[in-house]
Amino acid sequence: MKALQYRTIGAAPEVVTVPDPEPGPGQVLLEVTAAGVCHSDIAVMSWPAEDFPYPLPLTLGHEGVGTVAALGAGVHGVAEGDAVAVYGPWGCGTCAKCAEGKENYCLRAEELGIRPPGLGAPGSMAEYLLVDDVRHLVPLAGLDPVAAVPLTDAGLTPYHAIKRSLVKLVPGSTAVVIGTGGLGHVAIQLLRALTPARVIALDVSEDKLRLARTVGAHETVLSDARAADAVRELTGGPGAEAVFDFVGAEPTVAMAGAVAAVEGDISIVGIGGGALPVGFGHLPFEVSVNAPYWGSRGELIEVLALARAGVVSVHTETYPLDDAPLAYERLHAGKVEGRAVILPNG
């Protein structure tokens, strides 16, 4: 089969031919119908050799949907031909967090060498994907594969971050979204669907701010030296009850701290390497800072339900597998509006 692999540190990913996988006991083989392109993949491919944690070559793609092509021995609950989404943050399935459905916070994944597809295990940017357990599959139930695949990360990750702050996003409150690309433009829709909060979107790109307005942001602010003052003015002075940073670089986490209100929440979702000092005098009183990761399987089911209800969608552009390296080039250059989706068998 064809697959997009990262093969050499510092080099661009390549489309290569690799052996077709076969499901062993308990495993499910999917024919991949769509795979999402994510900034996290670019971050992985930017790590130097001394810090690289995964064996190479690595088949990319941690967002995947497909149809069940074959079942390993002992698999029940799905049948050949079923259309499913892949829940990506695989865990051990037995620790306290996994028992809650929070495999994104598995307590033993590192110890046991369990890796998500595309982030250590072979990923979805291939004609076939081997899934380790049926519990990591969620029925699409009528959703279009291209529309659904970004929701497995670009939908699930902001949903998980927003859900923990819902109690603070009451009428009259404000939510700030920093970075309105793949995850951020979904976060805006989720905030509008789930809360009465006023949504202010920040980005360095006028094109992405235009997208933010299209998907429902009440206000947009160019993220420059005046942005924090502009947000404070829009809130009448207090700042935002919840701030979601989908970039996570030093300038954006500093911005998050500058616009948060007393007792506000700051969620640093992006993996840009920034850190925010926490301590008396650094932030307004009782501000909570967290760094959430992905989301639970139950939350993925909820996100897909929101998509079926028509309240959240992802702007996408599609590419055949042979053009997947081009999709990463466009993403790295900031030219992708929303999410790029690869069609391995399209």
C-alpha positions in Angstrom: 0.0 0.0 0.0 1.0 3.6 -0.3 1.8 5.6 2.8 3.1 9.0 3.7 6.2 8.6 5.9 8.6 10.8 7.8 11.8 8.8 7.1 14.8 11.0 7.8 15.3 13.7 10.5 15.0 17.1 8.9 13.7 15.9 5.6 10.2 16.3 4.0 7.8 13.4 4.3 7.7 11.0 1.4 5.0 8.9 -0.3 6.3 5.3 -0.3 5.1 1.8 -0.8 5.0 -0.4 2.3 3.5 -3.9 3.1 -0.3 -4.1 3.6 -1.0 -4.6 7.4 -2.9 -7.6 8.6 -5.0 -7.6 11.8 -3.9 -9.8 14.6 -6.0 -10.9 17.6 -8.2 -8.1 18.9 -7.2 -5.7 16.0 -9.2 -4.0 13.3 -8.0 -3.1 9.8 -9.5 0.0 8.3 -9.5 1.1 4.7 -8.8 4.8 5.2 -11.3 7.2 3.7 -9.8 10.4 5.1 -6.8 11.6 7.2 -6.3 15.0 8.7 -3.1 17.2 8.4 -2.2 18.8 11.7 0.4 21.3 12.9 1.4 18.7 15.5 2.9 16.7 12.7 5.0 19.6 11.6 6.1 20.0 15.3 7.1 16.3 15.3 9.1 16.7 12.1 10.9 19.8 13.5 12.4 17.9 16.5 16.2 17.4 16.3 17.6 13.9 16.2 18.7 13.9 19.9 15.1 14.7 21.0 13.1 12.5 18.5 11.1 10.0 20.6 9.7 7.7 17.8 11.3 5.0 15.6 11.6 5.9 11.9 10.2 5.6 9.4 6.9 6.9 10.8 3.7 6.8 8.9 2.0 10.2 9.7 -1.6 11.0 10.5 -3.3 11.0 13.9 -6.7 12.0 12.6 -8.3 9.1 10.7 -11.7 7.7 9.5 -12.3 4.7 7.4 -14.4 1.6 6.7 -13.7 -1.7 8.4 -11.9 -3.9 6.0 -11.0 -6.9 8.2 -11.3 -8.1 11.8 -8.7 -9.9 13.9 -9.6 -12.9 15.9 -11.9 -12.2 18.9 -13.2 -8.8 17.7 -16.8 -8.0 18.3 -18.9 -4.8 18.0 -18.0 -3.8 14.5 -18.5 -5.5 11.1 -16.8 -5.3 7.8 -18.0 -2.2 5.9 -18.8 -0.1 9.0 -17.8 3.5 8.7 -15.9 4.6 11.8 -13.8 7.4 13.2 -10.6 6.6 15.1 -10.2 7.8 18.7 -6.5 8.7 18.6 -5.1 9.0 22.2 -4.7 5.3 22.8 -4.1 4.1 26.4 -3.8 0.9 28.3 -7.5 0.5 28.9 -7.2 -0.6 32.5 -5.7 2.3 34.6 -7.9 4.7 36.6 -8.0 7.3 33.9 -8.7 4.8 31.1 -11.5 3.4 33.2 -13.1 6.9 33.1 -12.7 6.9 29.3 -9.8 9.4 29.5 -7.3 7.4 27.6 -5.7 10.8 26.7 -4.5 10.9 30.3 -3.5 7.2 30.5 -1.2 6.6 33.5 0.7 3.8 31.9 1.0 4.6 28.2 4.6 5.8 28.5 5.6 2.8 30.6 4.0 0.4 28.2 5.2 2.1 25.1 1.7 2.8 23.8 1.6 5.5 21.1 -1.2 7.1 19.2 -1.4 6.4 15.4 0.8 8.9 13.6 2.5 9.8 16.9 4.6 6.7 17.3 2.4 4.0 15.9 1.7 3.8 12.1 -0.8 6.5 11.2 -3.8 7.2 9.0 -2.0 8.7 6.0 -2.0 5.4 4.2 -4.4 3.2 2.3 -4.9 1.0 5.4 -4.7 1.6 9.1 -4.3 -1.0 11.8 -6.3 -0.1 15.0 -5.2 -1.8 18.2 -8.7 -2.3 19.8 -12.3 -1.9 18.8 -12.8 0.5 21.7 -10.8 3.1 19.7 -13.5 3.2 17.0 -16.6 5.4 17.0 -19.4 5.0 14.4 -19.6 7.9 11.9 -23.4 7.3 11.7 -23.9 9.1 8.5 -21.2 11.8 8.8 -19.2 12.5 5.6 -15.6 11.3 6.1 -14.0 14.5 5.0 -16.2 16.6 7.3 -15.7 14.1 10.2 -12.0 13.4 10.2 -10.8 16.8 11.6 -13.2 16.5 14.5 -11.1 13.6 15.9 -8.5 16.2 17.0 -9.3 19.7 15.7 -12.8 19.2 17.1 -12.2 17.0 20.1 -9.2 19.0 21.5 -11.0 22.4 21.7 -14.2 20.7 22.9 -12.3 19.1 25.8 -10.7 22.5 26.7 -13.9 24.4 26.5 -16.0 21.9 28.4 -13.9 22.3 31.6 -14.6 26.1 31.5 -18.4 26.0 30.7 -19.3 27.0 34.3 -17.6 30.3 33.9 -19.0 31.1 30.5 -22.3 32.5 31.7 -24.4 35.3 30.2 -22.4 38.5 30.1 -19.0 36.6 30.0 -16.3 36.8 27.4 -14.2 34.0 25.8 -11.0 34.8 23.9 -9.7 32.5 21.2 -6.0 33.0 20.3 -5.1 31.5 16.9 -8.1 30.9 14.6 -6.7 28.2 12.3 -7.5 24.5 12.3 -8.5 24.2 16.0 -9.3 27.8 16.7 -12.1 28.2 14.1 -13.7 25.1 15.5 -13.4 26.4 19.0 -15.3 29.6 18.0 -18.2 27.5 16.7 -18.2 25.4 19.9 -18.3 28.4 22.1 -21.2 29.9 20.1 -23.1 26.6 20.3 -22.5 25.7 23.9 -22.3 29.1 25.7 -23.9 32.6 25.7 -20.4 34.2 26.0 -19.2 36.9 23.7 -16.3 35.5 21.6 -13.3 37.6 20.7 -10.8 36.1 18.2 -7.2 37.0 17.9 -4.8 36.1 15.1 -1.8 37.6 13.2 -3.5 36.9 9.9 -6.3 39.0 8.5 -7.4 36.0 6.4 -7.8 33.8 9.5 -9.7 36.7 11.3 -12.0 36.8 8.3 -12.6 33.0 8.8 -13.2 33.7 12.5 -16.0 36.2 11.7 -17.5 33.8 9.2 -17.8 31.0 11.8 -19.3 33.3 14.5 -16.7 35.4 16.4 -18.5 38.5 17.7 -15.2 40.5 17.6 -11.9 40.0 15.9 -8.6 41.7 17.0 -5.3 41.6 15.1 -2.8 40.1 17.4 -0.2 42.9 17.7 1.2 45.1 20.4 -2.2 46.7 21.0 -4.2 43.6 21.2 -4.4 43.1 24.9 -5.5 46.7 25.4 -8.1 46.2 22.7 -9.5 43.1 24.4 -9.6 45.0 27.7 -11.5 47.8 26.0 -14.0 45.4 24.5 -14.7 43.9 27.9 -15.0 47.2 29.6 -11.8 46.6 31.5 -12.1 43.3 33.4 -10.8 41.0 30.6 -12.0 37.5 29.6 -13.4 34.8 31.9 -11.9 32.1 29.6 -8.9 32.3 27.3 -8.0 29.5 24.9 -4.6 29.7 23.3 -4.3 27.4 20.2 -0.8 28.6 19.4 1.1 28.2 22.7 4.1 30.2 21.8 5.8 32.7 24.2 4.0 35.8 22.7 0.6 34.1 22.7 0.7 32.7 26.3 1.8 36.2 27.4 -1.2 37.6 25.6 -3.4 35.0 27.3 -2.2 36.2 30.7 -2.6 39.8 29.8 -6.3 39.5 28.8 -7.6 37.1 31.5 -10.0 38.3 34.1 -9.9 37.7 37.9 -10.9 34.1 38.5 -10.5 33.4 34.8 -9.4 30.2 33.1 -6.4 30.1 30.7 -6.1 27.0 28.6 -2.8 26.6 26.7 -3.8 24.2 24.0 -1.1 24.9 21.3 2.3 23.2 21.5 4.4 26.2 20.6 6.7 25.8 23.6 5.6 28.9 25.5 5.2 29.0 29.3 3.2 31.3 31.5 4.5 32.3 35.0 2.0 31.5 37.7 2.3 33.0 41.2 1.2 35.9 43.3 1.5 39.1 41.3 2.1 37.4 37.9 -1.6 37.0 37.0 -5.0 38.4 38.2 -6.2 36.9 41.4 -7.2 33.2 41.2 -6.6 32.7 37.5 -6.3 29.0 36.7 -3.8 27.9 34.0 -4.0 24.5 32.4 -2.5 22.6 29.5 -5.2 20.1 28.3 -4.4 17.3 25.9 -6.8 15.9 23.3 -10.0 14.6 24.9 -11.9 11.5 26.1 -13.6 8.9 23.9 -17.0 10.0 25.3 -16.2 13.6 24.3 -15.5 12.5 20.8 -18.9 10.9 20.7 -20.4 14.2 21.8 -18.4 16.2 19.2 -19.6 13.9 16.4 -23.2 14.4 17.7 -22.8 18.2 17.5 -21.6 17.8 13.9 -24.7 15.7 13.0 -26.8 18.4 14.6 -25.2 20.9 12.2 -23.8 23.2 14.9 -20.1 22.6 14.1 -18.2 22.1 10.9 -14.6 22.3 9.7 -13.5 24.3 6.7 -11.5 21.8 4.6 -9.4 21.4 1.5 -8.7 18.0 0.1 -5.6 16.4 -1.4 -4.8 12.9 -2.9 -2.2 10.9 -1.0 0.4 11.7 -3.6 0.0 15.4 -2.9 0.2 15.0 0.9 3.7 16.6 1.1 2.3 19.7 -0.7 -0.4 19.9 2.0 2.2 20.0 4.7 4.1 22.7 2.8 0.9 24.8 2.5 0.1 24.3 6.2 3.7 25.3 7.2 3.4 28.4 5.1 0.1 29.4 6.7 -1.9 28.9 3.4 -4.4 26.4 4.6 -7.7 27.8 5.7 -9.2 25.5 8.3 -7.9 21.9 7.8 -6.2 20.0 5.0 -7.6 16.5 4.5 -5.8 13.6 2.7 -7.8 11.1 0.7 -5.6 8.0 0.6 -8.1 6.0 -1.5 -9.8 8.9 -3.2 
